[in-house]
Amino acid sequence: MSATVQQFHEEEALKKFDRGSAWRLVRYLRPYRRLIAPALLLTLFVNALGVVEPKFFQYALDWYIIPKSLSGLQWLALVFLGVKLLQMLVSYLQAVLFQSVGQHVMYDLRAELYDKLQRQEVAYFDRNPVGRVMTRLTSDVDALNELFTSGVIEGLGDVLMVFAIVGFMAWMDWRLTLVALVTVPLLFAATTWFRKHARRGYDLVRTKLARINSFLQEHISGAQTVHIFNREEKSLGQFHEANDDYRQANIETIFYYAVFFPLVDLIGSLGVALIVWYGGYRVMQNTPAREVLSIGALVAFIQYSQRLFQPIRDISDKYNVFQAALVASQRIFRTLDIPVAITTPAEPKKSGRARGRVEFRNVWFAYKGEDWVLKDVSFTAEPGETVALVGHTGSGKTTITNLLMRFYDVQRGQVLLDGVDVREWDLKALRENFAVVLQDVFLFSGTVEGNIRLGRADISEERIAWAAREVRADGFVERLPEGFKSEVRERGAGLSVGQKQLISFARALAFDPALLILDEATSSIDTETEQLIQQAIERVLRDRTSIVVAHRLSTVQRADQILVLHHGELRERGTHQQLLARRDLYWRLYKLQYADDSRRDALPDPTLGESLQYGD
C-alpha cells in the first residue's frame, strides 16, 4: 500500500473517530459529577463577575470623572476591588475542583490502559515496541490531562463569556454591537484554516515522539552492546535523525500557531478600530438635548470588544489542546479497543492445582501466517516426569513452553493439561500452576525477598529462606549487607549472572508449582554453580512435572524422556542412552557439543549401558 493511500485511510479513520470521541471522553467524567456540578456553577459566577467589570469604568467616567465629582468615586473603587478579590477566591476554588477531577480521570485512564496491556497476549508486545507502549501510558495520557484539567472547562467558560459579552453589548447599543461583530467572519475563516493544518501537524508530532521513545528504550537497554561494538557514533546519528524528524514536526505545528494568534490579534485590533471610529462619531453627535453615546459607554464597549476577542482567542488556543488530546485519545482508544485474544472462557472446564499431565496432540503453530514453527508435534509427559527439549536454535523448543502456558494459542491441534485443552482452563489458574526459570533473568527493583515473593502474601519468610537454601542461594544472600532485605537495583545490577539465576530458582521453588519450566536456565552459569543447582533440582523436582529446554546436553541426561526437535518437527524421543544408541540426530548433537574436548576420542561407546556424565 502506498504512503498516500495509507495516509488517506488513516485520515478517514480519524474522521469517523472524531464523531464519537467527545462522548467517549465524557464517560470518564461521569463518576465525578458531584465535583463537576459545583465547579460549573463557580465558572458561571466567575464569568458573571468578569462581564460586569467594564461597567465600573463606564460609571466612573460618566458619573464621577467627566462631571468632575469625586464624591462616591472611592466607594466605586472599593466595590471594584472587592469584586476582583471575590473573583480570585472563586477562581481558586474552581481550579482546585477541576484539577482534582482531571487527576482522578487521568488515574482511571492510566489504570484502564495498564490493565488492558497486562491482559494482552505476548504477541501484542511482539508487534509493538516497548517505547510505543510507554508513549501511550505517559505522553498520550498527559495530553488528555490538560484537556480535562483546563481545556474543557476553560473552553466552556470562554463560550459562556462570549455570549454574555455579546448580550451586554447588544443591551447597551445594538448598532455598535453590529459594528464590533463585523470582523467575526474573518476570525472564523482564520480558525478554519488553522484547524485544517494544525490537526495533521499534531498527529505527526505524536508519531515522531513515539519513534523517539522506542529508539531510546531500545538503545538505553542495549547500551552495553552499543559500547562493545563501538556503535556510539552510529547510534548517535540514528538518534539525530529521529530527533530531527520530531523537531521538524514541531516546527511545522509552531508555524501555524505563530501565524494564527497574531492574526487573531490583528482581527481584534481591527474590531477595536471600527468601534473607535463609529463610536467616536456617535459620541460627537451628543448634544445638550440628548446623549447619543456617552464616553463611558464607548470605553466600556472598547473593553468589551477586547474581552470578546480574548475568549475567542482562548477558544482557538484550547483548540490546540483539543487537537493534541484528540490525537492522543485516538491512539489510546485504539489500544483499549484491541481485543484480548487470549482470555478465560465464559465457563472454564478446569481450575485449581493440576496433577501435571501434559499432552501435545498434533500441534501446528506459526507466529506469522503459515511460517510453521511447530509441525504436527505430539508427545505426552506424565505427572512427575522430567521432559527435556533439545535441538538447534529455532527448532521450536521455547515455543512449546509458551503454548503450554498459553502465551499463544495453537492454529491446529490441541495442548492439554490434565486431559483438558488449555484453552478451556481458567487462565489465571492455568498459569498459577507454572513456575519458569529463564536464561535471561529479570529482577525487579526492590529487595531480594521481594524478588522471590513477587507480591505473594502467602509465601512466608521461612519458605523464602528454605527455597534459597535448596538452590544454594543462601550463601551469597547472607553475605549481602542486609541479607534478604538487601536492595536490588534495576534488572539486578550489581549481582552476577549466577546470583541472579539462583534468585530466579528460589523464586520458582517458593511458589511450589505443579509444573516447572527451565528454559536454558543454566546456560549462563559457571560449572561450579551449575553443579550446585543440579543437586538442588534433583531434590525439589520429585513429584513435579518439569519441562527442561537446554542446549547443554549435560543438563538433560537424567530426564525421563528427551524430545529432539528439528525445524519444528519432533524427530526423536527417548532416554539419553536410548538416543545415543540410535546414533542419529541426538548422537550428532552430543558429539558436536564435545567436539572441542581434548578427550573426544576417549568417549565411551554410546551403545553401552553406562550413564554418560559431562566430562566423563
C-alpha positions as CSV (number, residue, x, y, z in Angstrom):
1,M,0.0,0.0,0.0
2,S,1.4,3.4,-1.0
3,A,2.1,6.1,1.6
4,T,-0.6,8.3,0.1
5,V,-3.3,5.6,0.2
6,Q,-2.3,4.7,3.8
7,Q,-2.5,8.3,4.9
8,F,-5.9,8.6,3.3
9,H,-7.2,5.6,5.2
10,E,-5.8,6.9,8.4
11,E,-7.5,10.3,7.9
12,E,-10.8,8.6,7.1
13,A,-10.5,6.5,10.3
14,L,-9.7,9.7,12.2
15,K,-12.9,11.4,10.9
16,K,-15.0,8.5,12.0
17,F,-13.3,8.6,15.4
18,D,-13.9,12.4,15.8
19,R,-17.7,12.0,15.7
20,G,-17.8,9.8,18.8
21,S,-14.7,10.7,20.7
22,A,-16.2,13.5,22.7
23,W,-18.9,11.3,24.2
24,R,-16.4,8.6,24.9
25,L,-14.2,11.1,26.8
26,V,-17.2,12.3,28.7
27,R,-17.7,8.8,30.0
28,Y,-14.6,9.3,32.2
29,L,-16.1,12.4,33.8
30,R,-19.4,10.7,34.9
31,P,-18.1,9.2,38.2
32,Y,-17.2,12.8,39.3
33,R,-20.4,14.6,38.6
34,R,-20.7,15.8,42.2
35,L,-17.4,17.7,41.8
36,I,-18.1,18.9,38.3
37,A,-21.5,20.5,39.1
38,P,-20.3,23.0,41.8
39,A,-17.2,23.7,39.6
40,L,-19.5,24.6,36.7
41,L,-21.5,27.0,39.0
42,L,-18.3,28.6,40.1
43,T,-17.4,29.0,36.4
44,L,-20.7,30.8,35.7
45,F,-20.1,33.1,38.7
46,V,-16.6,34.0,37.7
47,N,-17.8,34.8,34.2
48,A,-20.6,37.0,35.5
49,L,-18.0,38.9,37.6
50,G,-15.8,39.3,34.6
51,V,-18.7,40.6,32.5
52,V,-19.6,43.4,34.8
53,E,-16.1,44.8,35.2
54,P,-16.3,47.3,32.2
55,K,-19.4,48.8,33.7
56,F,-17.3,50.1,36.6
57,F,-15.2,52.1,34.2
58,Q,-18.3,53.4,32.4
59,Y,-19.9,54.5,35.6
60,A,-16.6,56.0,36.9
61,L,-16.3,58.1,33.7
62,D,-19.9,59.1,33.3
63,W,-20.8,59.7,36.9
64,Y,-17.6,61.0,38.5
65,I,-14.6,61.7,36.3
66,I,-16.2,63.7,33.4
67,P,-18.6,65.6,35.7
68,K,-15.5,66.2,38.0
69,S,-17.3,64.8,41.0
70,L,-15.2,62.8,43.4
71,S,-18.0,62.1,45.9
72,G,-18.6,58.3,45.7
73,L,-15.7,57.5,43.4
74,Q,-13.8,55.9,46.3
75,W,-16.7,53.6,47.1
76,L,-16.9,52.6,43.5
77,A,-13.2,51.8,43.5
78,L,-13.6,49.7,46.7
79,V,-16.5,47.8,45.3
80,F,-14.4,47.1,42.2
81,L,-11.5,45.9,44.4
82,G,-13.9,43.6,46.3
83,V,-15.3,42.1,43.1
84,K,-11.7,41.3,42.0
85,L,-10.9,39.7,45.3
86,L,-14.1,37.6,45.1
87,Q,-13.2,36.7,41.6
88,M,-9.8,35.5,42.7
89,L,-11.2,33.4,45.5
90,V,-13.8,31.8,43.3
91,S,-11.2,31.1,40.6
92,Y,-9.1,29.4,43.1
93,L,-11.9,27.1,44.2
94,Q,-12.9,26.4,40.6
95,A,-9.3,25.4,39.7
96,V,-8.9,23.1,42.7
97,L,-12.2,21.3,41.8
98,F,-11.3,20.8,38.2
99,Q,-7.7,19.9,38.8
100,S,-9.0,17.3,41.2
101,V,-11.4,15.9,38.6
102,G,-8.7,15.9,36.0
103,Q,-6.2,14.0,38.1
104,H,-8.9,11.4,39.1
105,V,-9.7,10.9,35.4
106,M,-6.1,10.5,34.5
107,Y,-5.7,7.9,37.3
108,D,-8.7,6.0,35.9
109,L,-7.4,6.2,32.3
110,R,-3.9,5.0,33.2
111,A,-5.3,2.2,35.3
112,E,-7.6,1.1,32.5
113,L,-4.7,1.3,29.9
114,Y,-2.3,-0.7,32.2
115,D,-4.9,-3.3,32.9
116,K,-5.6,-3.7,29.2
117,L,-1.9,-4.0,28.5
118,Q,-1.4,-6.5,31.3
119,R,-4.1,-8.7,29.8
120,Q,-2.8,-8.6,26.3
121,E,-1.2,-11.7,24.9
122,V,2.5,-11.9,24.4
123,A,2.0,-11.5,20.6
124,Y,0.9,-7.9,21.2
125,F,4.3,-7.0,22.6
126,D,6.0,-8.8,19.8
127,R,4.2,-6.4,17.4
128,N,4.5,-3.2,19.4
129,P,7.9,-1.7,20.6
130,V,8.1,-1.0,24.3
131,G,8.8,2.7,23.6
132,R,5.5,3.0,21.7
133,V,3.6,1.3,24.6
134,M,5.3,3.7,27.0
135,T,4.2,6.7,24.9
136,R,0.6,5.6,25.3
137,L,0.9,5.4,29.1
138,T,2.8,8.7,29.5
139,S,2.8,11.3,26.8
140,D,-0.6,10.4,25.3
141,V,-2.3,10.4,28.7
142,D,-0.6,13.7,29.7
143,A,-2.1,15.3,26.5
144,L,-5.5,14.3,27.8
145,N,-4.6,15.6,31.3
146,E,-4.5,19.2,30.0
147,L,-7.8,18.7,28.2
148,F,-9.6,17.5,31.3
149,T,-8.0,19.8,33.9
150,S,-8.3,23.1,32.0
151,G,-9.2,22.7,28.3
152,V,-12.8,21.6,28.5
153,I,-13.8,23.8,31.4
154,E,-12.0,26.9,30.4
155,G,-13.2,26.4,26.9
156,L,-16.8,26.2,28.2
157,G,-16.2,29.3,30.3
158,D,-14.9,31.1,27.3
159,V,-18.0,30.2,25.2
160,L,-20.3,31.4,28.0
161,M,-18.2,34.6,28.3
162,V,-18.6,35.3,24.5
163,F,-22.4,35.0,24.7
164,A,-22.6,37.1,27.9
165,I,-20.4,39.9,26.4
166,V,-22.4,40.0,23.2
167,G,-25.6,40.1,25.2
168,F,-24.3,43.0,27.3
169,M,-23.1,44.9,24.2
170,A,-26.4,44.4,22.4
171,W,-28.3,45.6,25.5
172,M,-26.1,48.7,25.6
173,D,-26.2,49.6,21.9
174,W,-27.2,47.1,19.2
175,R,-25.8,49.2,16.3
176,L,-22.3,49.5,17.8
177,T,-22.5,45.8,18.6
178,L,-23.1,45.0,14.9
179,V,-20.0,47.1,14.0
180,A,-18.0,45.2,16.6
181,L,-19.1,41.8,15.1
182,V,-18.1,42.7,11.5
183,T,-14.8,41.1,12.0
184,V,-16.2,37.8,13.3
185,P,-16.4,36.1,9.8
186,L,-12.7,36.9,9.3
187,L,-12.0,35.2,12.7
188,F,-13.9,32.1,11.7
189,A,-12.1,31.9,8.4
190,A,-8.7,32.1,10.2
191,T,-9.9,29.5,12.7
192,T,-10.9,27.1,9.9
193,W,-7.5,27.5,8.2
194,F,-5.7,26.8,11.4
195,R,-7.8,23.8,12.3
196,K,-7.2,22.2,8.9
197,H,-3.4,22.4,9.1
198,A,-2.8,22.0,12.8
199,R,-4.7,18.7,13.0
200,R,-2.3,16.9,10.7
201,G,0.7,18.5,12.5
202,Y,-0.2,17.2,15.9
203,D,-0.8,13.7,14.5
204,L,2.7,13.8,13.0
205,V,4.2,15.1,16.3
206,R,2.8,12.2,18.3
207,T,4.0,9.7,15.7
208,K,7.6,11.1,15.8
209,L,7.6,11.2,19.6
210,A,6.6,7.5,19.8
211,R,9.5,6.8,17.4
212,I,12.0,8.6,19.7
213,N,10.7,6.8,22.8
214,S,11.1,3.5,21.0
215,F,14.6,4.3,20.0
216,L,15.6,5.5,23.4
217,Q,14.2,2.4,25.2
218,E,16.0,0.1,22.8
219,H,19.4,1.8,22.8
220,I,19.5,2.5,26.5
221,S,18.6,-1.1,27.3
222,G,21.2,-2.2,24.9
223,A,23.8,0.3,26.0
224,Q,26.4,-2.4,26.8
225,T,26.1,-3.9,23.3
226,V,26.4,-0.4,21.8
227,H,29.7,0.2,23.7
228,I,31.2,-3.3,23.0
229,F,30.8,-2.9,19.2
230,N,31.7,0.8,19.1
231,R,28.3,1.8,17.8
232,E,28.1,5.1,19.7
233,E,28.6,7.2,16.5
234,K,26.1,5.2,14.5
235,S,23.6,5.2,17.4
236,L,24.0,9.0,17.8
237,G,23.5,9.5,14.1
238,Q,20.3,7.5,14.2
239,F,19.1,9.5,17.2
240,H,19.9,12.7,15.4
241,E,17.7,11.6,12.5
242,A,14.7,10.7,14.7
243,N,15.2,13.8,16.8
244,D,15.4,16.0,13.7
245,D,12.1,14.5,12.4
246,Y,10.5,15.3,15.7
247,R,11.9,18.8,15.6
248,Q,10.6,19.4,12.1
249,A,7.2,18.1,13.0
250,N,7.0,20.5,16.0
251,I,8.3,23.4,13.8
252,E,5.6,22.8,11.3
253,T,3.0,22.9,14.0
254,I,4.5,26.0,15.6
255,F,4.4,27.8,12.2
256,Y,0.6,27.6,12.1
257,Y,0.5,28.6,15.8
258,A,2.8,31.6,15.1
259,V,0.7,32.8,12.2
260,F,-2.7,32.2,13.7
261,F,-2.5,34.0,17.0
262,P,-1.0,37.3,15.7
263,L,-3.7,37.1,13.0
264,V,-6.4,36.9,15.7
265,D,-4.8,39.9,17.5
266,L,-4.9,41.8,14.2
267,I,-8.5,41.0,13.6
268,G,-9.3,42.0,17.2
269,S,-7.5,45.3,16.7
270,L,-9.5,45.9,13.5
271,G,-12.6,45.4,15.5
272,V,-11.5,47.9,18.2
273,A,-10.6,50.4,15.4
274,L,-14.1,50.1,14.0
275,I,-15.6,50.7,17.4
276,V,-13.4,53.8,18.0
277,W,-14.3,55.1,14.5
278,Y,-18.1,54.6,14.7
279,G,-18.4,55.1,18.4
280,G,-16.3,58.3,18.3
281,Y,-18.6,59.6,15.6
282,R,-21.6,58.7,17.8
283,V,-20.1,60.5,20.9
284,M,-19.5,63.6,18.8
285,Q,-23.2,63.6,17.9
286,N,-24.1,64.2,21.5
287,T,-26.0,67.5,22.2
288,P,-27.3,69.1,25.3
289,A,-30.7,67.9,24.3
290,R,-29.8,64.2,24.1
291,E,-26.9,61.9,24.6
292,V,-26.3,59.5,21.6
293,L,-23.5,57.6,23.2
294,S,-21.5,58.5,26.3
295,I,-17.8,58.5,26.6
296,G,-18.0,56.0,29.4
297,A,-20.2,53.7,27.3
298,L,-17.7,53.9,24.4
299,V,-14.8,53.0,26.8
300,A,-16.8,50.1,28.1
301,F,-17.6,49.0,24.6
302,I,-13.9,49.0,23.7
303,Q,-13.2,46.9,26.8
304,Y,-16.0,44.5,25.9
305,S,-14.6,44.2,22.4
306,Q,-11.2,43.3,23.7
307,R,-12.8,40.9,26.2
308,L,-14.8,39.4,23.4
309,F,-11.8,38.6,21.3
310,Q,-9.8,37.3,24.3
311,P,-12.1,34.3,24.9
312,I,-12.4,33.7,21.2
313,R,-8.6,33.7,21.0
314,D,-8.5,31.4,24.1
315,I,-11.0,29.1,22.4
316,S,-8.7,28.9,19.5
317,D,-5.8,28.2,21.9
318,K,-7.9,25.5,23.6
319,Y,-8.3,24.0,20.1
320,N,-4.6,23.3,20.2
321,V,-5.1,21.4,23.4
322,F,-8.1,19.7,21.9
323,Q,-6.2,18.7,18.8
324,A,-3.3,17.2,20.8
325,A,-5.8,15.4,23.1
326,L,-7.8,14.1,20.1
327,V,-4.7,12.6,18.5
328,A,-3.6,11.1,21.9
329,S,-7.1,9.8,22.6
330,Q,-7.3,8.2,19.2
331,R,-4.1,6.2,20.0
332,I,-5.3,5.4,23.5
333,F,-8.7,4.2,22.4
334,R,-7.2,2.2,19.6
335,T,-5.1,0.4,22.3
336,L,-8.2,0.0,24.5
337,D,-10.2,-1.3,21.6
338,I,-7.8,-4.0,20.7
339,P,-9.5,-7.3,21.6
340,V,-7.6,-9.5,24.1
341,A,-7.2,-12.7,22.0
342,I,-6.3,-15.0,24.9
343,T,-8.9,-14.9,27.7
344,T,-10.6,-17.2,30.2
345,P,-13.6,-19.0,28.6
346,A,-17.1,-18.0,29.8
347,E,-17.4,-21.4,31.5
348,P,-14.0,-22.8,32.2
349,K,-13.8,-26.6,32.5
350,K,-10.8,-26.7,34.8
351,S,-9.2,-24.6,37.5
352,G,-7.2,-25.3,40.7
353,R,-3.9,-27.2,41.1
354,A,-3.0,-29.5,38.2
355,R,-1.8,-33.1,38.6
356,G,0.8,-32.3,35.9
357,R,-0.1,-34.5,32.9
358,V,0.9,-32.7,29.7
359,E,-0.1,-33.7,26.2
360,F,0.6,-32.1,22.8
361,R,-1.8,-33.6,20.2
362,N,-0.9,-32.9,16.5
363,V,0.1,-29.3,17.2
364,W,0.8,-26.9,14.4
365,F,1.8,-23.4,15.3
366,A,3.2,-20.3,13.5
367,Y,3.9,-16.8,14.8
368,K,3.0,-15.3,11.4
369,G,0.9,-16.7,8.6
370,E,1.9,-20.2,7.7
371,D,5.5,-20.0,8.6
372,W,5.2,-23.0,10.8
373,V,7.4,-23.2,13.9
374,L,5.9,-26.5,15.1
375,K,4.7,-29.1,12.6
376,D,2.4,-31.9,13.8
377,V,4.1,-32.3,17.2
378,S,2.7,-34.9,19.6
379,F,4.0,-36.1,22.9
380,T,2.9,-36.9,26.5
381,A,4.5,-36.1,29.8
382,E,3.1,-38.0,32.8
383,P,2.8,-36.3,36.2
384,G,6.2,-36.1,37.9
385,E,8.2,-36.7,34.8
386,T,11.0,-34.6,33.5
387,V,10.9,-34.0,29.8
388,A,13.8,-32.4,28.1
389,L,13.6,-30.4,24.8
390,V,16.8,-30.3,22.7
391,G,17.6,-29.2,19.2
392,H,19.2,-26.4,17.3
393,T,18.3,-22.8,17.8
394,G,14.9,-22.1,16.2
395,S,13.7,-25.7,16.3
396,G,10.7,-24.7,18.4
397,K,11.7,-25.6,22.0
398,T,10.7,-22.4,23.7
399,T,7.6,-22.2,21.6
400,I,6.4,-25.5,23.2
401,T,6.6,-23.9,26.7
402,N,4.9,-20.8,25.5
403,L,2.0,-22.8,24.1
404,L,1.7,-24.8,27.3
405,M,1.3,-21.6,29.4
406,R,-1.0,-20.3,26.7
407,F,1.0,-17.2,25.9
408,Y,-0.1,-18.1,22.3
409,D,-2.9,-20.3,21.0
410,V,-2.2,-23.1,18.5
411,Q,-3.6,-22.9,15.0
412,R,-4.1,-26.6,14.7
413,G,-4.2,-29.5,17.2
414,Q,-4.5,-29.3,21.0
415,V,-2.4,-28.7,24.0
416,L,-3.8,-30.4,27.1
417,L,-3.1,-30.2,30.8
418,D,-4.7,-33.0,32.8
419,G,-6.7,-34.0,29.8
420,V,-8.3,-30.6,29.3
421,D,-7.4,-28.3,26.5
422,V,-5.5,-25.3,28.0
423,R,-8.0,-23.0,26.1
424,E,-10.7,-24.5,28.4
425,W,-8.8,-23.7,31.6
426,D,-9.3,-20.7,33.8
427,L,-6.4,-18.6,32.5
428,K,-5.2,-17.4,35.9
429,A,-5.4,-20.9,37.4
430,L,-3.6,-22.3,34.5
431,R,-0.6,-20.0,34.9
432,E,-0.6,-20.4,38.6
433,N,0.4,-24.0,38.1
434,F,3.7,-23.0,36.4
435,A,7.0,-21.5,37.6
436,V,9.5,-20.6,35.0
437,V,13.3,-20.0,35.1
438,L,14.6,-18.3,32.1
439,Q,18.1,-17.8,30.7
440,D,17.7,-14.0,30.8
441,V,16.6,-13.5,34.4
442,F,14.5,-10.4,35.1
443,L,14.7,-8.9,38.6
444,F,12.6,-6.0,39.8
445,S,13.7,-3.0,41.8
446,G,13.1,-3.8,45.5
447,T,14.7,-6.4,47.8
448,V,16.0,-9.9,47.4
449,E,13.0,-11.1,49.5
450,G,10.6,-9.2,47.3
451,N,12.0,-10.7,44.1
452,I,11.5,-14.2,45.5
453,R,8.0,-13.5,46.9
454,L,6.7,-11.3,43.9
455,G,3.9,-9.9,46.0
456,R,2.5,-13.3,47.2
457,A,1.5,-12.6,50.8
458,D,1.1,-16.4,51.5
459,I,4.8,-17.0,50.9
460,S,6.4,-16.7,54.4
461,E,9.9,-15.6,55.2
462,E,10.6,-19.2,56.3
463,R,9.6,-20.5,52.9
464,I,11.8,-17.9,51.2
465,A,14.8,-18.9,53.3
466,W,14.0,-22.6,52.6
467,A,13.9,-22.0,48.8
468,A,17.1,-20.1,48.9
469,R,18.8,-23.0,50.8
470,E,17.5,-25.6,48.3
471,V,19.1,-23.8,45.4
472,R,22.2,-22.9,47.4
473,A,21.4,-19.1,47.1
474,D,21.6,-18.6,50.9
475,G,25.4,-18.4,50.8
476,F,25.7,-15.2,48.8
477,V,22.5,-13.7,50.1
478,E,23.8,-13.9,53.7
479,R,26.9,-12.1,52.6
480,L,24.8,-9.1,51.3
481,P,24.7,-6.1,53.7
482,E,21.1,-6.7,54.8
483,G,20.6,-10.3,53.7
484,F,17.2,-11.0,52.2
485,K,16.3,-7.3,52.9
486,S,19.1,-6.0,50.7
487,E,18.1,-3.7,47.9
488,V,18.1,-5.0,44.3
489,R,18.8,-2.4,41.7
490,E,17.0,-2.2,38.3
491,R,17.3,-5.5,36.4
492,G,19.6,-6.8,39.2
493,A,22.5,-4.5,38.5
494,G,25.4,-5.3,40.9
495,L,24.6,-9.0,41.0
496,S,26.4,-11.6,39.0
497,V,24.6,-13.7,36.3
498,G,24.9,-16.7,38.5
499,Q,23.5,-14.9,41.6
500,K,20.5,-13.6,39.6
501,Q,19.9,-17.1,38.3
502,L,19.9,-18.5,41.8
503,I,17.4,-15.9,43.0
504,S,15.2,-16.9,40.0
505,F,15.4,-20.6,41.0
506,A,14.5,-19.7,44.6
507,R,11.5,-17.7,43.3
508,A,10.3,-20.7,41.3
509,L,10.6,-23.1,44.2
510,A,9.0,-20.7,46.7
511,F,5.8,-20.7,44.5
512,D,5.6,-24.5,44.8
513,P,4.3,-25.0,41.2
514,A,2.7,-28.1,39.8
515,L,4.9,-27.8,36.7
516,L,8.4,-26.3,36.4
517,I,9.8,-24.9,33.2
518,L,13.6,-24.4,32.9
519,D,14.3,-22.6,29.7
520,E,18.1,-22.6,29.1
521,A,18.2,-21.9,32.9
522,T,21.8,-23.0,33.4
523,S,23.4,-21.9,30.2
524,S,24.8,-18.7,31.7
525,I,26.2,-20.2,34.9
526,D,29.7,-21.4,35.6
527,T,30.3,-25.1,36.1
528,E,30.5,-24.9,39.9
529,T,27.3,-23.0,40.3
530,E,25.6,-25.4,37.8
531,Q,26.6,-28.4,39.9
532,L,25.0,-26.7,43.0
533,I,21.8,-26.1,41.1
534,Q,21.7,-29.6,39.6
535,Q,21.9,-31.0,43.1
536,A,19.0,-28.8,44.3
537,I,16.9,-29.5,41.3
538,E,17.2,-33.3,41.8
539,R,15.6,-33.0,45.2
540,V,12.8,-30.5,44.5
541,L,11.6,-31.8,41.2
542,R,10.3,-35.0,42.7
543,D,6.5,-35.4,42.1
544,R,6.6,-32.3,39.9
545,T,6.3,-32.3,36.1
546,S,9.1,-30.4,34.6
547,I,10.0,-29.2,31.1
548,V,13.7,-28.6,30.5
549,V,14.9,-26.6,27.5
550,A,18.6,-26.9,27.0
551,H,21.4,-26.6,24.5
552,R,23.9,-28.1,27.0
553,L,23.1,-31.8,26.9
554,S,24.8,-32.3,30.2
555,T,21.8,-30.8,31.9
556,V,19.2,-33.2,30.5
557,Q,20.9,-36.6,30.7
558,R,18.7,-37.8,33.6
559,A,15.4,-36.7,32.0
560,D,12.7,-39.3,31.8
561,Q,12.4,-38.6,28.1
562,I,14.2,-36.4,25.7
563,L,12.5,-34.9,22.7
564,V,14.7,-33.9,19.8
565,L,13.3,-31.1,17.6
566,H,14.5,-30.3,14.2
567,H,12.9,-27.5,12.1
568,G,9.7,-27.7,14.1
569,E,9.3,-31.4,13.8
570,L,9.7,-34.0,16.6
571,R,12.4,-36.2,15.1
572,E,13.4,-38.4,18.1
573,R,12.3,-39.3,21.6
574,G,13.7,-41.5,24.3
575,T,16.2,-41.5,27.2
576,H,19.7,-40.3,26.9
577,Q,21.1,-43.8,26.5
578,Q,18.4,-44.8,24.0
579,L,19.1,-41.8,21.8
580,L,22.8,-42.2,21.9
581,A,22.4,-45.8,20.9
582,R,20.4,-44.8,17.8
583,R,23.4,-42.8,16.5
584,D,21.1,-40.3,14.8
585,L,20.4,-36.6,15.3
586,Y,20.8,-36.6,19.1
587,W,24.0,-38.5,18.9
588,R,25.3,-36.0,16.3
589,L,24.3,-33.1,18.6
590,Y,26.1,-34.8,21.5
591,K,29.2,-35.4,19.6
592,L,29.3,-31.9,18.1
593,Q,28.9,-30.4,21.6
594,Y,32.0,-32.2,22.8
595,A,34.0,-31.8,19.6
596,D,36.4,-29.4,21.2
597,D,37.0,-31.7,24.1
598,S,40.6,-33.0,24.1
599,R,39.2,-36.3,25.2
600,R,36.5,-36.6,22.5
601,D,38.3,-39.8,21.1
602,A,38.0,-41.4,24.5
603,L,34.2,-41.0,24.6
604,P,32.7,-44.4,25.7
605,D,30.7,-46.4,23.2
606,P,27.2,-44.9,23.5
607,T,25.7,-48.4,23.0
608,L,27.0,-49.4,26.4
609,G,24.6,-49.0,29.3
610,E,26.8,-46.5,31.1
611,S,25.4,-43.3,32.4
612,L,27.4,-40.6,30.5
613,Q,28.0,-37.5,32.5
614,Y,29.6,-34.2,31.5
615,G,33.3,-34.6,31.2
616,D,33.3,-38.4,31.9
